[in-house]
Amino acid sequence: MSDLSTRLIHHPYRPPEGFDAVAPGVHKASTVIFPSVHALRTQEWADKSGYTYGLHGTPTTFILEERIATIEGGAHCVLAPSGLSAVSLVDMAFLRQGDELLIPDNAYGPGKAFASVELAAWGITHRFYDAQNPADLATKIGPATRLVWLEAPGSITLEFPDLPALVAVVKQTNAARGGERPILTALDNTWGAGIAFNAFELGADISMQALTKYPSGGADVLMGSVVTRDHSLHQQLLMTHMRLGLGVSGNDAELVLRGLNTMVLRYAAQDAATRELATWMQRQPGVVQVLHPALPGSPGHESWQRDATAAACLFSAVFDARFSQAQIDAFCDRLQLFKLGWSWAGPISLCAPYNVAAIRTQGWPHQGGLVRFAVGLERVSDLRADLAQALATLNA
């Protein structure tokens, strides 16, 4: 090998074994090199015993999957490029033409839209149910129902459902059906993050997260995960995941792995700050109700108190109906520390106004506008002062 380019590409040096550090190594690959034809033909990736192609896993992604499974209290994890892709992965793995999907009416909007457009085009029907009423779920389950989504708490309005009661409805239906293909329950556990409660101990078959939120913590990476305890369910997910060509980059996996080291501390700090601000906010003039599972009087507070040990960084404020949407929008514009933006669980506080009635099929009891707040890592007194100055102008 006299040519320099060939000698560089096929350089014989290999670093010595035994290096270890706090941060796992970042492995980036499409092509994986095999030592022999036998290895090329026989090496297996689905059980994490080997590597075959970058899309099917590297040491970096395998480490992240194992750690996410531990956080969730599950046995198996598969990573997806975003939280929404994790939702769609679950739908596509377990639903087929002629099946029906049930979704909470207060669930994550893009997941509802995926069912309304893509799944509907593939001959998979869906219905929305009231997550605060297990009896409503019982009436909505039909012969074609094969998957029930759960979300705790509800997106934007933060109602905390009675998860064991909802799961019990599904299990009773499965018992009555006998050996027929069972209905599965999948929980969007992004808010709980595997910290506030254990999805599997509350009865869910599948736990999905947007790792974009708490596991990342930096507002700089998109990723999702799907965790199960059941090997056969995991294999179904894994094969669908492979056929869809879903993958995550080594650099993104690195960022989430780094975020995991401080996740429990950040969750606790943002939980405490959010409760303090939510309690203060509900005493302010012009605010009709503050929605936060840990606040008495917030929908589902009793279920949260029984089943959870912590709460995340979100609260929503419902304003008096005398304020127009333009006035509420101006209130948001006046905030200085609370920036306007989607997502949450990052270091910076965020807010966004919503027209809840427009995104619900089963009605919304309030006439006034709603603003959802995501509390970051700033000092609580500074955030409170920011809210106070914007509220003063609104109420004036």
C-alpha positions in Angstrom: 0.0 0.0 0.0 2.2 2.8 -1.3 -0.6 5.3 -1.9 -1.2 7.6 1.1 -5.0 7.7 0.7 -5.2 3.8 0.8 -2.9 3.6 3.8 -5.0 6.2 5.7 -8.3 4.5 4.9 -6.9 1.0 5.8 -4.6 2.1 8.6 -3.7 -0.9 10.8 -3.5 0.9 14.2 -6.2 0.0 16.8 -6.3 1.7 20.2 -5.8 -0.5 23.2 -8.7 -2.0 25.0 -9.7 -0.9 28.5 -10.5 2.7 28.1 -13.4 3.9 30.2 -14.9 7.3 31.0 -18.0 8.9 32.5 -19.6 9.5 29.1 -20.2 6.5 26.9 -18.4 6.6 23.5 -20.2 8.1 20.5 -20.4 5.5 17.7 -21.5 6.8 14.3 -22.0 4.3 11.5 -24.0 3.3 8.5 -21.7 0.5 7.5 -20.6 -2.0 10.1 -17.5 -4.0 9.4 -17.7 -7.8 9.9 -14.6 -10.0 10.7 -15.8 -12.8 8.4 -18.4 -14.0 5.9 -19.8 -16.2 8.6 -20.2 -13.2 10.9 -21.8 -11.2 8.1 -24.4 -14.0 7.6 -25.1 -14.9 11.3 -24.6 -11.8 13.4 -27.8 -10.7 15.2 -28.9 -7.2 16.2 -32.5 -7.7 17.5 -31.3 -9.2 20.8 -28.4 -6.7 21.1 -25.8 -9.5 20.8 -24.1 -7.9 17.8 -24.2 -5.2 15.1 -25.2 -5.4 11.5 -26.0 -1.9 10.2 -26.0 1.5 11.8 -29.8 1.8 11.5 -30.2 -1.3 13.7 -28.1 0.0 16.6 -24.6 0.9 17.7 -23.1 0.7 21.2 -24.3 4.2 21.9 -27.9 3.6 21.0 -28.0 0.2 22.8 -26.7 1.9 26.0 -29.4 4.6 25.7 -32.1 2.0 25.1 -31.1 0.0 28.2 -31.0 3.1 30.4 -34.5 4.3 29.2 -35.9 0.9 29.9 -34.5 1.1 33.4 -36.0 4.5 34.0 -39.4 3.3 32.8 -39.3 0.1 34.8 -39.5 -1.9 31.6 -37.5 -4.7 29.9 -37.1 -3.6 26.3 -36.8 -0.2 24.6 -36.7 1.0 21.0 -35.7 4.5 20.0 -37.4 6.7 17.4 -36.5 10.1 15.8 -39.1 12.0 17.7 -42.0 11.6 20.2 -44.5 11.8 17.4 -42.7 9.1 15.4 -42.8 6.9 18.6 -46.6 7.4 18.7 -46.9 6.4 15.0 -44.6 3.5 15.5 -46.9 2.0 18.1 -50.0 2.6 15.9 -48.4 0.9 12.9 -46.9 -2.0 14.8 -50.2 -3.1 16.4 -53.0 -1.9 14.1 -54.1 -3.3 10.7 -56.9 -2.6 8.2 -60.3 -2.9 9.9 -59.1 -2.2 13.4 -60.2 0.6 15.6 -58.1 2.9 17.8 -59.4 4.8 20.9 -57.7 8.0 21.9 -58.3 10.4 24.8 -60.0 13.6 23.6 -57.4 15.6 25.6 -54.4 13.7 24.1 -51.4 15.1 22.2 -52.8 16.8 19.1 -50.4 15.5 16.4 -51.0 12.0 17.5 -54.8 12.5 17.1 -54.1 14.0 13.6 -52.0 10.9 12.6 -55.1 8.8 13.4 -57.5 11.1 11.6 -55.5 11.3 8.4 -52.9 8.6 7.8 -54.5 5.7 9.8 -58.0 6.6 8.4 -56.5 6.4 4.8 -55.3 2.9 5.6 -58.7 1.7 6.7 -58.1 2.0 10.5 -60.8 3.8 12.3 -60.6 5.8 15.6 -62.8 7.3 18.2 -62.1 9.8 21.0 -63.2 9.1 24.6 -63.3 11.1 27.8 -60.2 10.1 29.8 -61.8 11.3 33.0 -64.7 8.9 32.7 -63.8 5.2 32.5 -67.5 4.4 31.8 -67.2 6.5 28.6 -64.2 4.3 27.5 -66.3 1.2 28.3 -69.1 2.4 26.0 -66.6 3.3 23.2 -64.9 -0.1 23.0 -66.2 -2.0 20.1 -65.6 -5.4 18.4 -62.8 -3.8 16.2 -61.0 -2.0 19.0 -57.4 -3.2 19.2 -55.5 -0.3 20.8 -56.3 2.2 23.5 -54.1 5.2 24.1 -53.7 6.7 27.5 -52.2 10.0 28.5 -51.4 11.3 31.9 -52.1 14.1 32.3 -54.0 15.3 29.3 -52.1 17.5 26.8 -52.5 21.3 27.5 -55.4 21.0 30.0 -53.5 18.6 32.3 -56.4 16.5 33.6 -55.0 13.4 35.4 -56.9 10.3 34.6 -57.7 7.3 36.8 -55.2 5.1 34.9 -55.9 1.8 36.8 -59.6 2.2 36.2 -59.1 2.8 32.5 -56.8 -0.2 32.2 -59.3 -2.3 34.2 -62.0 -1.5 31.5 -59.7 -2.9 28.8 -58.7 -6.0 30.8 -62.3 -6.8 31.6 -63.1 -6.6 27.8 -60.1 -8.8 27.0 -61.2 -11.4 29.6 -64.7 -11.4 28.1 -63.3 -12.0 24.7 -61.3 -15.0 25.8 -58.5 -16.0 23.4 -59.3 -13.4 20.8 -56.6 -10.9 19.8 -56.4 -8.7 22.9 -56.7 -4.9 23.1 -53.4 -3.2 24.1 -53.0 -0.1 26.2 -50.3 2.4 25.3 -49.4 5.3 27.6 -47.9 8.6 26.6 -45.6 8.9 29.6 -43.7 12.0 28.5 -45.0 14.1 31.4 -44.2 11.4 34.0 -40.8 10.6 32.4 -40.6 7.4 34.4 -40.2 9.5 37.5 -43.6 10.5 38.6 -45.1 7.0 38.4 -44.4 3.6 36.8 -46.6 3.0 33.8 -46.3 -0.8 34.0 -47.2 -0.9 37.7 -50.4 1.0 36.8 -51.2 -1.6 34.2 -50.1 -0.2 30.8 -48.7 -2.6 28.2 -46.6 0.0 26.4 -45.0 3.2 27.6 -44.0 5.8 25.1 -42.0 9.0 25.8 -40.8 12.0 23.9 -37.2 12.0 25.0 -37.1 15.5 23.5 -38.5 16.7 26.9 -37.0 15.6 30.2 -34.4 13.0 29.2 -32.8 15.5 26.9 -33.5 18.6 29.0 -31.6 20.9 26.7 -34.3 21.9 24.1 -31.8 20.9 21.4 -32.6 17.3 20.3 -35.6 15.4 19.0 -36.1 11.7 20.0 -38.7 9.3 21.2 -38.8 5.9 22.9 -41.2 2.9 23.2 -40.7 0.6 26.2 -42.4 -2.7 27.0 -42.0 -5.5 29.5 -43.4 -8.1 27.1 -40.8 -9.7 24.7 -43.3 -10.5 22.0 -44.7 -6.9 21.9 -41.1 -5.6 21.7 -40.4 -7.9 18.8 -43.4 -6.6 16.9 -42.3 -3.0 17.6 -38.7 -3.9 16.6 -39.6 -5.4 13.2 -42.0 -2.5 12.3 -39.2 -0.1 13.4 -36.8 -1.9 11.1 -39.2 -1.9 8.1 -39.9 1.8 8.5 -36.2 2.5 8.6 -36.4 4.5 11.8 -33.1 5.5 13.4 -31.4 8.1 15.6 -28.0 9.6 15.3 -25.1 8.9 17.6 -24.7 12.6 18.4 -28.4 12.9 19.4 -28.1 9.7 21.5 -25.0 11.3 23.2 -27.0 14.4 24.1 -29.8 12.4 25.7 -27.4 10.2 27.6 -25.8 13.3 29.0 -29.2 14.7 29.9 -30.1 11.5 31.8 -27.4 12.2 34.4 -29.3 15.3 35.7 -32.9 14.4 34.8 -34.0 13.4 38.3 -32.5 16.6 39.8 -34.1 18.8 37.0 -37.5 17.1 37.4 -37.5 17.8 41.1 -36.4 21.4 40.8 -38.9 22.2 38.0 -41.7 20.3 39.9 -41.1 22.5 43.0 -40.9 25.7 41.1 -44.0 24.9 39.1 -46.1 24.1 42.1 -45.1 27.4 43.7 -45.9 29.4 40.7 -49.2 27.6 40.0 -50.3 28.1 43.6 -49.5 31.8 43.3 -51.2 32.1 39.9 -54.5 30.8 41.1 -54.8 33.7 43.6 -54.3 36.4 40.9 -57.2 38.5 39.7 -58.5 37.6 36.2 -57.5 34.0 36.6 -60.5 31.6 36.8 -58.6 28.4 37.3 -55.1 27.0 37.3 -54.8 23.4 36.0 -52.0 21.4 37.6 -52.5 17.8 38.9 -50.9 18.6 42.3 -53.4 21.4 43.0 -56.6 20.5 44.9 -59.5 21.1 42.6 -57.6 20.5 39.4 -59.3 17.7 37.4 -58.0 14.3 38.5 -56.1 15.6 41.5 -57.2 12.7 43.6 -55.9 10.2 41.0 -52.6 12.0 40.8 -52.4 12.0 44.6 -53.0 8.3 44.8 -50.8 7.1 41.8 -48.0 9.6 41.4 -45.2 10.9 43.6 -44.2 14.0 41.6 -45.4 16.4 38.9 -43.7 18.0 35.9 -43.0 21.6 34.8 -46.4 22.4 33.3 -49.4 24.4 34.4 -52.2 26.0 32.5 -54.2 29.1 33.5 -57.8 29.7 32.4 -58.6 33.4 32.2 -61.8 35.3 32.8 -64.1 35.4 29.8 -64.1 39.2 29.8 -60.6 39.1 28.3 -60.6 38.7 24.5 -58.1 36.4 22.7 -56.3 39.5 21.6 -55.8 40.7 25.2 -54.5 37.2 26.2 -52.2 37.2 23.3 -50.9 40.6 24.3 -50.4 39.3 27.9 -48.1 36.5 26.4 -46.3 39.1 24.3 -45.6 41.2 27.4 -43.8 38.3 29.2 -40.0 38.7 29.2 -38.7 35.5 30.7 -41.4 33.2 29.5 -40.6 32.9 25.8 -43.2 31.9 23.2 -42.5 28.5 21.9 -43.6 24.8 21.8 -42.3 21.9 23.8 -41.2 22.0 27.5 -38.8 20.6 30.1 -35.8 22.6 28.8 -33.9 25.2 30.8 -35.9 28.2 29.6 -39.5 28.9 30.6 -42.1 28.9 27.8 -45.8 29.9 27.3 -48.3 29.5 24.5 -52.0 30.5 24.3 -54.5 27.8 23.1 -58.1 27.8 21.9 -59.0 24.5 23.7 -62.6 24.4 22.3 -61.3 24.2 18.8 -59.2 21.0 19.5 -61.8 19.1 21.6 -64.6 17.0 20.3 -66.4 16.6 23.6 -66.7 20.2 24.7 -64.7 22.5 27.1 -66.4 23.9 30.2 -64.6 27.3 30.2 -65.4 30.4 28.1 -62.2 32.2 28.7 -58.8 31.7 27.0 -56.1 29.4 28.2 -52.3 29.8 28.4 -50.0 26.9 29.1 -46.8 27.6 30.9 -43.7 25.5 31.0 -41.4 26.4 33.9 -37.7 26.3 33.2 -34.7 26.6 35.6 -34.8 30.3 36.2 -35.2 31.7 39.8 -38.9 31.4 40.8 -39.0 35.0 42.1 -37.9 36.3 38.7 -40.6 34.2 36.9 -43.2 35.4 39.4 -42.3 39.0 38.8 -42.5 38.5 35.1 -46.0 37.0 35.4 -47.0 39.8 37.8 -46.0 42.7 35.5 -47.9 41.1 32.5 -51.0 40.4 34.7 -51.0 44.0 36.0 -51.3 45.3 32.4 -53.9 42.7 31.5 -56.1 43.5 34.5 -55.7 47.3 34.0 
